[in-house]
């Protein structure tokens, strides 16, 4: 028997990453568990960092795999939290989870794991990677979807994708494609839209072919200590803290006017930076509901309307686009997510340079928010994502 391939698994302390490690172990990989400590209970009262680490350690012990804790607190603060705070200060609504994946899980963690001898990294994300064969075959018949089902019929040996290409076409040899998960309700490919495409050749997503219910059942059968632990819903690594509450630790409240679309003053707010387009809770005006249709942080003004049509738009412009596929000639029909859990929405994509594009929707979209991410798909394949302008 040949040497086992080594995979470093990011153990968050939750059930998903623990089952991912167990599946890889069953498939014959040499599994190393790593918990990334990116936040501290001293920084946020709702932080679950201590409990997360404890549960990750217990899961690794249960599986009898080596376990490390890597401290990325300073880097996370600089690369993710500061990005989030600066975005809100500029009147945007950033997505820290997407940036966390780009900078930490598939950045810092990936790079350190490779330096320590890992051949692959794995996470508990619900997504799939399709790897095309290293020898040319029928491009419509890819060799396998690796790191998803991890079927016993398949050898645990993994073939790398070709390095050095930032965009792929259907003619590429040995290329990797990022696909939505089988469980559409749990699919997390949206959050992976800004990772570097070239890392995919060294990434495994063992849960991509499973539903959340199936993962829970496997965890119970395996006797994992976190089998019943509920999923985290908070900011990446920080915990279940309300975004406004978190921001108020870094941005001072500042009273300003609330106006309607005609400019009439209706009341006051505690700071335009704390609101987002389409928001209707927390406005505290009688006679509502009111929806936030615009905010101007330079004048600290919040504009609201009772009419939902005022938060609808058919055209979206994106910058800093991260391409996974070349897409070919523009315009092209794609499916788009403007937020996590949104159903895929048909749109026409037009490239406007190397890293910019526009999206035209048949049906108007609600609460398109500058700073958020638009992610583009072709038949379940993630082909790119950009920051909404």
TIPAGU-542625 format. One record per residue: residue number from 0; residue in three letters; y, z, x of N, C-alpha, C in turn. Coordinates in steps of 0.02 Angstrom, whole numbers. Atoms other than C-alpha are relative to their C-alpha. Layout:
% TIPAGU-542625
> NUM_ALA_Y_Z_X_Y_Z_X_Y_Z_X
...
END
This chain:
% TIPAGU-542625
> 0_UNK_-60_0_42_0_0_0_62_0_44
> 1_UNK_-61_4_-39_171_-46_66_45_60_-9
> 2_UNK_-48_-54_3_315_71_94_37_-1_-67
> 3_UNK_-36_-5_63_396_134_-66_73_-17_10
> 4_UNK_-72_14_-2_570_69_-103_38_62_-24
> 5_UNK_-38_-60_14_701_205_-106_58_-15_-47
> 6_UNK_-55_8_48_819_223_-253_34_68_-8
> 7_UNK_-40_-60_12_959_351_-265_23_-2_-73
> 8_UNK_-17_-2_72_980_401_-448_57_49_-11
> 9_UNK_-57_-44_17_1146_472_-510_-21_45_-58
> 10_UNK_21_-48_51_1092_628_-604_61_38_-25
> 11_UNK_-60_-31_29_1233_682_-719_-12_69_-28
> 12_UNK_17_-61_35_1140_827_-796_-20_-14_-71
> 13_UNK_18_20_67_1113_731_-957_-70_-29_-3
> 14_UNK_69_24_11_952_666_-1032_-9_-71_25
> 15_UNK_8_71_-17_985_481_-997_-16_-10_74
> 16_UNK_12_10_-72_996_490_-807_-65_32_22
> 17_UNK_62_-33_-18_849_610_-800_-60_-43_-18
> 18_UNK_54_44_20_737_491_-898_-1_-62_45
> 19_UNK_-3_57_-46_798_347_-788_-37_16_66
> 20_UNK_34_-21_-62_739_444_-634_-75_4_-11
> 21_UNK_71_-7_14_571_481_-716_-34_-68_-6
> 22_UNK_28_67_7_542_298_-761_-8_-34_68
> 23_UNK_4_30_-66_580_241_-584_-55_33_42
> 24_UNK_52_-36_-36_467_375_-513_-69_-25_-23
> 25_UNK_63_25_29_326_316_-629_-16_-69_26
> 26_UNK_10_68_-23_352_138_-568_-14_-5_74
> 27_UNK_19_1_-71_320_188_-388_57_1_49
> 28_UNK_-57_-6_-44_495_204_-318_2_70_31
> 29_UNK_-16_-65_-31_540_343_-197_68_21_-25
> 30_UNK_-62_-19_35_672_432_-301_35_58_35
> 31_UNK_-44_-53_-26_816_535_-232_53_13_-53
> 32_UNK_-50_-18_50_924_629_-356_66_20_32
> 33_UNK_-66_-17_-25_1112_641_-327_45_19_-58
> 34_UNK_-50_-20_49_1237_738_-429_69_-6_31
> 35_UNK_-68_8_-25_1419_688_-407_45_53_-31
> 36_UNK_-47_-50_25_1539_833_-421_70_-28_8
> 37_UNK_-65_34_-1_1705_756_-468_55_42_-32
> 38_UNK_-50_-41_33_1793_895_-562_-21_72_7
> 39_UNK_13_-72_-7_1804_1084_-565_21_37_-63
> 40_UNK_-18_-41_58_1805_1213_-703_67_33_10
> 41_UNK_-65_-30_-13_1960_1283_-618_57_-45_-22
> 42_UNK_-52_48_15_2055_1124_-662_7_-13_-75
> 43_UNK_-2_12_72_2010_1106_-846_-47_50_-34
> 44_UNK_40_-51_33_1948_1243_-962_-62_-29_-32
> 45_UNK_56_31_34_1835_1122_-1055_-50_-33_47
> 46_UNK_42_34_-49_1756_1058_-895_-71_30_0
> 47_UNK_70_-21_1_1566_1064_-893_-33_-10_68
> 48_UNK_26_18_-66_1547_1031_-705_-56_47_23
> 49_UNK_50_-47_-24_1450_1190_-666_-66_-7_-38
> 50_UNK_60_8_41_1328_1169_-811_-33_-68_14
> 51_UNK_27_66_-16_1308_983_-771_-41_2_64
> 52_UNK_36_-4_-64_1259_1021_-592_-64_40_-8
> 53_UNK_59_-42_10_1139_1158_-646_-56_-40_-35
> 54_UNK_51_38_36_1050_1043_-769_-27_-58_42
> 55_UNK_23_53_-44_1042_900_-644_-50_27_52
> 56_UNK_45_-32_-49_963_1017_-516_-67_17_-32
> 57_UNK_62_-17_35_836_1077_-645_-43_-62_-14
> 58_UNK_37_62_14_790_898_-691_-33_-26_64
> 59_UNK_28_22_-64_766_851_-508_-59_43_20
> 60_UNK_54_-46_-17_658_1005_-481_-61_-14_-43
> 61_UNK_55_15_45_553_963_-634_-37_-63_21
> 62_UNK_30_62_-22_522_789_-565_-23_2_73
> 63_UNK_19_-9_-71_495_856_-388_28_-55_44
> 64_UNK_-33_50_-43_621_738_-310_54_35_40
> 65_UNK_-55_-28_-39_746_775_-171_65_-1_-40
> 66_UNK_-61_-5_40_916_827_-237_59_15_45
> 67_UNK_-61_-11_-37_1091_815_-164_58_9_-49
> 68_UNK_-63_-4_36_1263_863_-228_54_-29_46
> 69_UNK_-53_32_-39_1403_750_-166_67_17_-31
> 70_UNK_-65_-21_24_1581_812_-181_50_-57_5
> 71_UNK_-50_53_3_1702_677_-237_63_23_-38
> 72_UNK_-55_-27_40_1833_792_-315_67_-31_20
> 73_UNK_-64_27_-22_1979_732_-208_7_-74_-16
> 74_UNK_-2_73_12_1933_548_-222_7_-15_-75
> 75_UNK_-4_10_73_1909_561_-411_71_13_-25
> 76_UNK_-68_-16_21_2078_643_-432_48_-57_19
> 77_UNK_-45_52_-25_2163_508_-328_-13_-67_-33
> 78_UNK_17_67_23_2070_355_-393_-5_-7_-76
> 79_UNK_11_4_72_2039_399_-576_53_39_-39
> 80_UNK_-46_-41_39_2146_543_-638_72_-24_11
> 81_UNK_-68_23_-13_2305_483_-551_13_-68_-34
> 82_UNK_-6_64_35_2274_307_-619_12_12_-74
> 83_UNK_-8_-15_71_2259_381_-793_69_28_-15
> 84_UNK_-65_-32_12_2415_489_-781_57_-51_9
> 85_UNK_-52_49_-13_2521_350_-704_2_-53_-55
> 86_UNK_2_48_53_2463_230_-839_35_25_-63
> 87_UNK_-33_-28_59_2517_345_-980_76_7_12
> 88_UNK_-72_-6_-15_2683_377_-893_36_-67_-6
> 89_UNK_-30_66_5_2712_189_-894_-4_-29_-71
> 90_UNK_4_22_69_2678_178_-1080_-65_-37_-16
> 91_UNK_64_33_10_2500_110_-1062_-52_49_-27
> 92_UNK_56_-42_20_2333_175_-1127_-59_-18_44
> 93_UNK_52_19_-47_2216_168_-977_-69_25_-23
> 94_UNK_69_-20_15_2026_188_-982_-31_32_62
> 95_UNK_26_-33_-60_1968_319_-856_-75_-11_10
> 96_UNK_72_10_-8_1783_287_-891_-16_-65_36
> 97_UNK_10_63_-35_1794_106_-836_20_6_73
> 98_UNK_-22_-8_-69_1891_155_-681_-48_47_39
> 99_UNK_48_-45_-31_1767_295_-645_-62_-38_24
> 100_UNK_58_40_-21_1623_171_-642_18_-45_59
> 101_UNK_-21_45_-54_1720_51_-531_8_38_66
> 102_UNK_-19_-34_-61_1784_178_-406_-51_52_25
> 103_UNK_43_-56_-20_1655_318_-407_-74_-19_-2
> 104_UNK_72_10_6_1482_276_-475_-24_-63_36
> 105_UNK_21_63_-32_1475_96_-413_47_-16_59
> 106_UNK_-43_5_-59_1601_125_-273_-22_52_51
> 107_UNK_15_-53_-48_1590_290_-179_-74_16_3
> 108_UNK_72_-17_2_1414_334_-237_-42_-56_28
> 109_UNK_38_57_-25_1347_160_-206_4_-7_76
> 110_UNK_-10_9_-72_1422_148_-32_-34_54_41
> 111_UNK_31_-54_-37_1362_319_24_-76_-4_-4
> 112_UNK_73_8_7_1187_289_-44_-26_-54_46
> 113_UNK_22_53_-44_1174_126_51_1_23_73
> 114_UNK_-3_-26_-69_1231_213_212_-57_47_15
> 115_UNK_53_-49_-10_1096_344_187_-70_-31_-7
> 116_UNK_65_34_-1_958_213_175_-28_-20_-67
> 117_UNK_24_21_66_945_179_-11_-7_-76_-2
> 118_UNK_6_71_12_881_8_-59_31_-18_-68
> 119_UNK_-31_9_66_945_31_-237_33_65_-22
> 120_UNK_-24_-58_38_1048_147_-343_-18_-12_-73
> 121_UNK_14_6_72_1014_183_-526_41_52_-37
> 122_UNK_-36_-46_44_1108_264_-669_-34_-2_-69
> 123_UNK_26_-2_67_1071_308_-849_37_-43_-49
> 124_UNK_-37_45_45_1182_171_-920_-48_-42_-42
> 125_UNK_37_46_43_1119_71_-1067_29_-70_10
> 126_UNK_-20_68_-17_1136_-104_-995_-60_-31_35
> 127_UNK_56_35_-33_1023_-236_-918_27_-47_54
> 128_UNK_-16_49_-52_1023_-344_-763_-54_-53_0
> 129_UNK_48_55_-5_941_-514_-765_6_-29_70
> 130_UNK_2_27_-69_889_-574_-593_-34_-67_-1
> 131_UNK_30_66_-3_859_-758_-567_-39_-6_65
> 132_UNK_45_3_-58_722_-809_-443_35_-26_62
> 133_UNK_-28_23_-64_757_-837_-260_-20_-72_15
> 134_UNK_18_70_-6_667_-1004_-273_20_-35_-64
> 135_UNK_-24_35_58_736_-1137_-390_-57_-12_-50
> 136_UNK_46_14_54_645_-1143_-557_42_-21_-60
> 137_UNK_-36_17_61_692_-1185_-735_54_53_-12
> 138_UNK_-52_-50_8_863_-1099_-755_-2_34_-69
> 139_UNK_7_-31_65_819_-1064_-937_-57_50_-3
> 140_UNK_57_-45_-1_668_-962_-883_7_48_59
> 141_UNK_-11_-47_-55_731_-818_-774_-63_40_14
> 142_UNK_62_-32_-21_600_-723_-676_-13_66_-34
> 143_UNK_11_-67_28_629_-551_-749_67_32_-17
> 144_UNK_-56_-45_9_749_-424_-816_-20_65_33
> 145_UNK_22_-55_-41_734_-290_-685_43_61_-9
> 146_UNK_-38_-61_8_784_-110_-700_19_13_-72
> 147_UNK_-13_-13_70_777_-112_-888_-63_27_-32
> 148_UNK_61_-25_32_606_-103_-968_-45_34_50
> 149_UNK_44_-27_-51_516_-66_-805_-72_3_-25
> 150_UNK_66_4_30_356_-124_-886_-55_12_51
> 151_UNK_56_-10_-46_190_-67_-807_-31_-66_22
> 152_UNK_28_65_-19_144_-252_-804_34_-29_61
> 153_UNK_-40_28_-54_275_-280_-671_-4_45_62
> 154_UNK_0_-38_-62_267_-228_-490_68_34_9
> 155_UNK_-64_-33_-12_400_-99_-440_42_-34_53
> 156_UNK_-39_35_-51_451_-215_-299_57_-38_-33
> 157_UNK_-59_31_30_626_-279_-333_28_-54_47
> 158_UNK_-29_54_-39_700_-444_-276_75_4_-1
> 159_UNK_-73_-2_0_881_-441_-219_29_-66_-23
> 160_UNK_-37_61_17_1009_-564_-284_34_-27_62
> 161_UNK_-36_29_-56_1102_-680_-170_67_34_9
> 162_UNK_-64_-31_-15_1252_-601_-85_56_-51_2
> 163_UNK_-58_39_-20_1428_-664_-65_32_-44_-53
> 164_UNK_-31_41_52_1465_-750_-231_32_44_-53
> 165_UNK_-35_-40_50_1594_-680_-350_-8_-29_-70
> 166_UNK_12_30_66_1549_-800_-491_-64_-40_3
> 167_UNK_64_33_2_1386_-875_-547_-2_-52_-55
> 168_UNK_13_47_54_1333_-1026_-647_-75_0_-13
> 169_UNK_71_1_17_1167_-1064_-728_-43_-34_53
> 170_UNK_37_34_-53_1120_-1164_-573_-11_44_62
> 171_UNK_5_-42_-59_1134_-1019_-452_-72_24_12
> 172_UNK_66_-24_-19_979_-963_-358_6_73_21
> 173_UNK_-1_-70_-19_943_-778_-345_60_38_-24
> 174_UNK_-60_-33_23_1095_-729_-447_-17_55_-50
> 175_UNK_9_-56_46_1117_-574_-555_48_-7_-58
> 176_UNK_-43_0_59_1184_-566_-732_-1_69_-32
> 177_UNK_-6_-64_35_1245_-412_-823_-3_-12_-75
> 178_UNK_12_12_71_1181_-405_-1002_10_64_-40
> 179_UNK_-3_-56_45_1208_-295_-1152_-69_31_-7
> 180_UNK_63_-35_9_1074_-165_-1187_-34_-22_-64
> 181_UNK_38_14_61_938_-188_-1315_28_41_-59
> 182_UNK_-28_-44_51_1011_-41_-1413_75_-15_-7
> 183_UNK_-70_20_8_1174_-117_-1476_45_59_-17
> 184_UNK_-40_-59_16_1232_51_-1542_18_41_61
> 185_UNK_-9_-41_-60_1217_128_-1370_24_-41_60
> 186_UNK_-18_44_-56_1260_-23_-1261_63_24_36
> 187_UNK_-56_-25_-41_1375_32_-1118_26_-52_50
> 188_UNK_-22_52_-47_1405_-135_-1032_76_-5_2
> 189_UNK_-73_0_1_1587_-124_-1087_30_40_57
> 190_UNK_-27_-45_-51_1613_19_-965_-16_-24_72
> 191_UNK_20_27_-66_1536_-84_-822_39_-63_18
> 192_UNK_-33_64_-6_1657_-229_-839_43_-8_63
> 193_UNK_-43_6_-59_1757_-189_-682_-35_18_65
> 194_UNK_35_-11_-63_1621_-151_-556_-5_-66_37
> 195_UNK_5_60_-40_1601_-274_-414_-66_-36_-16
> 196_UNK_60_37_19_1479_-411_-463_-53_0_55
> 197_UNK_48_4_-55_1400_-412_-290_-44_62_6
> 198_UNK_43_-59_-5_1333_-234_-309_-60_-5_-46
> 199_UNK_54_3_49_1219_-287_-451_-68_-12_32
> 200_UNK_64_13_-32_1085_-345_-329_-34_64_23
> 201_UNK_29_-63_-23_1060_-163_-279_5_55_-53
> 202_UNK_-7_-48_55_1076_-82_-450_-58_-8_-49
> 203_UNK_51_0_52_942_-34_-577_24_40_-60
> 204_UNK_-16_-34_63_969_12_-759_-65_9_-40
> 205_UNK_66_-8_31_801_82_-817_0_7_-76
> 206_UNK_-1_-13_72_859_119_-995_20_-61_-42
> 207_UNK_-29_57_36_920_-55_-1041_-41_-27_-57
> 208_UNK_43_26_53_770_-100_-1149_-20_53_-51
> 209_UNK_20_-55_44_756_69_-1236_57_19_-48
> 210_UNK_-50_-29_45_844_146_-1385_9_73_20
> 211_UNK_-13_-70_-14_922_318_-1375_-56_45_-28
> 212_UNK_54_-39_30_787_385_-1492_-62_-1_44
> 213_UNK_58_5_-44_651_320_-1376_10_41_64
> 214_UNK_-14_-39_-61_736_400_-1226_-8_74_-14
> 215_UNK_9_-70_19_744_568_-1315_-74_18_-5
> 216_UNK_71_-14_7_560_555_-1358_-35_3_67
> 217_UNK_29_-2_-67_514_515_-1178_17_65_36
> 218_UNK_-22_-61_-33_616_662_-1116_-41_60_-25
> 219_UNK_40_-56_27_521_780_-1232_-72_-3_26
> 220_UNK_68_6_-25_352_711_-1180_-5_18_74
> 221_UNK_-1_-17_-71_401_731_-998_15_73_12
> 222_UNK_-17_-71_-7_455_910_-1031_64_12_39
> 223_UNK_-62_-8_-38_627_880_-955_42_57_-29
> 224_UNK_-37_-59_23_736_1036_-965_62_-18_-41
> 225_UNK_-59_20_37_882_937_-1037_-16_-49_-57
> 226_UNK_21_47_51_783_841_-1167_40_6_-64
> 227_UNK_-37_-11_62_883_917_-1310_75_6_12
> 228_UNK_-71_-9_-15_1051_924_-1221_41_-56_-32
> 229_UNK_-40_50_34_1186_836_-1321_39_-42_51
> 230_UNK_-37_45_-44_1280_688_-1248_72_22_8
> 231_UNK_-71_-15_-12_1450_714_-1169_43_-54_-32
> 232_UNK_-45_47_33_1593_634_-1265_70_0_32
> 233_UNK_-67_-9_-28_1738_679_-1151_17_-51_54
> 234_UNK_-22_42_-56_1831_602_-1006_-53_4_55
> 235_UNK_51_3_-52_1713_547_-867_5_58_50
> 236_UNK_7_-57_-46_1659_702_-767_43_60_-18
> 237_UNK_-46_-55_16_1793_811_-848_-28_43_-56
> 238_UNK_28_-38_55_1710_861_-1011_34_-17_-66
> 239_UNK_-24_15_67_1750_866_-1195_68_32_-12
> 240_UNK_-69_-22_8_1937_889_-1185_40_-56_-33
> 241_UNK_-41_50_34_2061_801_-1299_49_-30_50
> 242_UNK_-40_35_-51_2159_670_-1201_71_27_2
> 243_UNK_-69_-26_1_2330_733_-1257_5_68_33
> 244_UNK_1_-67_-31_2284_910_-1207_-7_-5_75
> 245_UNK_9_11_-71_2226_848_-1038_64_-25_33
> 246_UNK_-60_29_-29_2383_746_-1008_57_51_5
> 247_UNK_-54_-50_0_2497_893_-1051_-4_48_59
> 248_UNK_4_-40_-62_2432_980_-895_38_-34_57
> 249_UNK_-32_38_-54_2518_844_-792_67_-31_-21
> 250_UNK_-61_32_24_2655_770_-902_35_47_-48
> 251_UNK_-37_-47_43_2791_879_-980_17_-32_-67
> 252_UNK_-21_23_66_2827_864_-1165_75_-14_0
> 253_UNK_-70_19_3_2993_781_-1206_15_-28_-70
> 254_UNK_-14_21_68_3063_768_-1382_37_-66_-3
> 255_UNK_-33_65_9_3114_596_-1442_-4_-21_-72
> 256_UNK_-3_22_70_3147_499_-1602_-61_-41_-21
> 257_UNK_48_44_33_3019_422_-1719_41_-45_-47
> 258_UNK_-38_47_41_3091_265_-1800_-48_-48_-36
> 259_UNK_40_52_33_3027_136_-1924_18_-67_30
> 260_UNK_-10_66_-30_3024_-50_-1888_71_-27_-9
> 261_UNK_-70_19_9_3204_-65_-1950_46_42_42
> 262_UNK_-41_-42_-43_3263_68_-1827_25_64_-32
> 263_UNK_-21_-62_33_3288_208_-1953_-38_60_28
> 264_UNK_31_-60_-28_3255_381_-1881_-35_39_-56
> 265_UNK_40_-35_50_3115_468_-1976_-17_72_20
> 266_UNK_18_-66_-24_3083_620_-1867_-2_1_76
> 267_UNK_5_-7_-73_3042_676_-1691_-73_9_22
> 268_UNK_67_-9_-30_2891_681_-1576_8_40_64
> 269_UNK_-2_-42_-60_2844_778_-1419_-6_-41_64
> 270_UNK_5_42_-60_2834_630_-1300_-36_-64_-16
> 271_UNK_30_64_16_2801_445_-1325_-63_-14_41
> 272_UNK_58_13_-44_2677_446_-1180_-65_25_-30
> 273_UNK_60_-31_27_2554_550_-1282_-30_-39_-59
> 274_UNK_24_38_58_2532_419_-1419_-26_-68_22
> 275_UNK_28_65_-15_2438_255_-1426_7_-46_-61
> 276_UNK_-10_49_54_2455_96_-1530_-56_8_-52
> 277_UNK_49_-6_54_2370_111_-1699_-14_72_-20
> 278_UNK_13_-70_16_2366_301_-1696_35_20_-65
> 279_UNK_-32_-24_62_2399_385_-1864_-3_76_-6
> 280_UNK_3_-73_2_2349_566_-1833_50_29_50
> 281_UNK_-45_-35_-46_2471_687_-1754_72_-24_-3
> 282_UNK_-69_24_5_2629_593_-1807_44_50_-38
> 283_UNK_-34_-55_35_2677_733_-1926_63_-22_-39
> 284_UNK_-53_22_46_2785_636_-2049_-27_4_-71
> 285_UNK_20_-3_69_2779_665_-2235_2_-70_-30
> 286_UNK_-1_63_34_2742_522_-2353_-42_-54_32
> 287_UNK_41_48_-37_2617_439_-2236_-61_-23_-39
> 288_UNK_3_-1_-73_2501_387_-2168_45_-53_33
> 289_UNK_-37_46_-43_2606_305_-2032_-44_-19_59
> 290_UNK_36_24_-58_2537_201_-1890_50_-14_57
> 291_UNK_-41_16_-57_2608_189_-1715_-5_-75_14
> 292_UNK_0_73_-12_2660_6_-1691_29_-17_68
> 293_UNK_-29_12_-67_2756_23_-1527_25_66_28
> 294_UNK_-30_-58_-32_2816_149_-1400_39_-24_61
> 295_UNK_-43_18_-57_2955_138_-1271_11_63_40
> 296_UNK_-5_-62_-40_2937_267_-1134_68_4_36
> 297_UNK_-66_-2_-33_3104_217_-1056_52_35_-43
> 298_UNK_-46_-34_47_3196_278_-1212_-35_57_-37
> 299_UNK_40_-53_33_3056_396_-1267_1_-8_-76
> 300_UNK_-3_15_71_3052_311_-1437_-68_-23_-25
> 301_UNK_62_18_32_2903_296_-1553_17_-39_-64
> 302_UNK_-11_40_60_2902_157_-1684_-62_2_-43
> 303_UNK_57_-6_45_2792_179_-1837_10_-43_-62
> 304_UNK_-3_39_63_2750_87_-1998_-56_25_-46
> 305_UNK_52_-14_49_2654_119_-2158_-46_-59_-10
> 306_UNK_36_62_13_2591_-60_-2157_-48_-16_57
> 307_UNK_50_16_-52_2429_-97_-2065_11_-69_31
> 308_UNK_-12_67_-28_2483_-278_-2044_44_2_62
> 309_UNK_-45_-6_-57_2611_-217_-1919_-36_18_65
> 310_UNK_38_-15_-61_2472_-167_-1798_-56_-52_10
> 311_UNK_48_54_-7_2377_-332_-1811_28_-55_46
> 312_UNK_-21_55_-44_2382_-473_-1683_-58_-49_8
> 313_UNK_51_51_-10_2289_-637_-1654_-5_-22_73
> 314_UNK_-2_25_-70_2334_-666_-1470_4_59_48
> 315_UNK_1_-52_-50_2294_-556_-1321_3_-31_69
> 316_UNK_-5_24_-69_2343_-584_-1140_-28_53_47
> 317_UNK_33_-46_-47_2243_-507_-997_20_-17_72
> 318_UNK_-12_8_-71_2279_-480_-813_-55_35_40
> 319_UNK_48_-32_-45_2176_-423_-663_-72_-11_-24
> 320_UNK_66_13_27_2022_-508_-736_-53_4_55
> 321_UNK_58_-6_-44_1857_-463_-652_-55_-45_-27
> 322_UNK_48_49_25_1741_-613_-669_-69_14_26
> 323_UNK_70_-3_-19_1552_-601_-667_-31_-70_-1
> 324_UNK_24_69_7_1529_-786_-711_60_-46_2
> 325_UNK_-56_48_-7_1635_-940_-676_21_-29_-68
> 326_UNK_-14_23_68_1625_-992_-861_10_-75_-6
> 327_UNK_-12_72_4_1663_-1173_-817_70_-15_-26
> 328_UNK_-65_24_22_1804_-1270_-898_27_44_-56
> 329_UNK_-35_-37_52_1932_-1179_-1006_33_-50_-47
> 330_UNK_18_-61_35_1953_-1155_-1154_-75_3_-15
> 331_UNK_71_-11_15_1784_-1080_-1200_-5_53_-54
> 332_UNK_12_-50_53_1717_-985_-1350_-39_58_28
> 333_UNK_33_-61_-24_1669_-806_-1309_-1_52_-57
> 334_UNK_-5_-59_43_1635_-642_-1397_35_54_40
> 335_UNK_-44_-47_-35_1755_-501_-1355_-6_70_-30
> 336_UNK_-10_-69_20_1761_-312_-1362_68_22_26
> 337_UNK_-64_-27_-21_1935_-236_-1358_-3_76_8
> 338_UNK_11_-72_-9_1865_-60_-1362_-75_13_-7
> 339_UNK_71_-18_4_1697_27_-1345_-21_9_-72
> 340_UNK_30_-5_67_1585_18_-1500_29_-50_-50
> 341_UNK_-23_53_44_1687_-123_-1574_-53_-55_-3
> 342_UNK_45_57_5_1578_-263_-1640_28_-59_39
> 343_UNK_-22_59_-36_1583_-421_-1536_39_-46_-47
> 344_UNK_-46_39_42_1726_-528_-1602_11_-69_31
> 345_UNK_-9_67_-28_1736_-718_-1581_73_-13_20
> 346_UNK_-67_17_-24_1884_-783_-1481_-4_-62_44
> 347_UNK_-6_55_-47_1942_-933_-1380_35_26_62
> 348_UNK_-28_-24_-64_1971_-889_-1197_29_-59_38
> 349_UNK_-33_50_-42_2095_-989_-1093_21_32_65
> 350_UNK_-19_-27_-65_2112_-958_-908_73_-18_14
> 351_UNK_-70_10_-18_2290_-938_-845_10_20_73
> 352_UNK_0_-19_-71_2259_-929_-659_-65_34_18
> 353_UNK_62_-29_-24_2125_-846_-554_-19_64_-35
> 354_UNK_16_-66_27_2140_-674_-632_39_16_-64
> 355_UNK_-34_-11_64_2231_-699_-796_-30_-47_-52
> 356_UNK_25_42_54_2181_-766_-965_32_22_-66
> 357_UNK_-22_-17_68_2228_-769_-1149_-60_-4_-46
> 358_UNK_52_0_50_2118_-735_-1300_31_-13_-68
> 359_UNK_-24_15_67_2147_-812_-1471_-55_15_-50
> 360_UNK_49_-22_49_2057_-730_-1617_9_-35_-66
> 361_UNK_-2_29_67_2013_-811_-1782_25_52_-50
> 362_UNK_-21_-55_42_2032_-643_-1867_47_45_39
> 363_UNK_-47_-44_-36_2182_-534_-1822_-33_66_19
> 364_UNK_30_-61_-26_2137_-382_-1718_47_59_-7
> 365_UNK_-38_-61_14_2193_-205_-1753_15_38_65
> 366_UNK_-21_-47_-52_2290_-97_-1630_-19_-22_70
> 367_UNK_9_23_-69_2280_-204_-1473_47_40_44
> 368_UNK_-36_-51_-37_2336_-82_-1340_8_-18_73
> 369_UNK_-11_14_-71_2416_-123_-1171_-30_55_44
> 370_UNK_32_-46_-45_2320_-44_-1028_-74_8_-12
> 371_UNK_71_-1_15_2153_-49_-1118_-32_-64_27
> 372_UNK_38_55_-29_2017_-174_-1071_-29_-44_-54
> 373_UNK_35_49_40_1958_-333_-1155_-59_-25_41
> 374_UNK_61_19_-36_1779_-377_-1108_-31_-60_-36
> 375_UNK_22_64_27_1707_-552_-1132_-75_-9_9
> 376_UNK_72_12_-1_1527_-599_-1174_-16_-71_-21
> 377_UNK_30_62_23_1425_-758_-1193_-72_15_-16
> 378_UNK_69_-13_23_1267_-730_-1296_-30_62_33
> 379_UNK_25_-63_-26_1250_-551_-1237_9_11_74
> 380_UNK_-12_-7_-72_1295_-584_-1056_74_16_12
> 381_UNK_-69_-19_-17_1451_-498_-988_25_-48_54
> 382_UNK_-25_50_-46_1553_-634_-905_65_20_33
> 383_UNK_-62_-22_-31_1714_-539_-867_35_50_-42
> 384_UNK_-42_-47_36_1843_-412_-917_68_3_32
> 385_UNK_-67_-3_-26_2030_-393_-900_41_55_-33
> 386_UNK_-46_-52_26_2172_-269_-928_48_-33_-49
> 387_UNK_-44_28_51_2269_-302_-1088_73_12_20
> 388_UNK_-71_-4_-18_2452_-339_-1051_41_24_-59
END
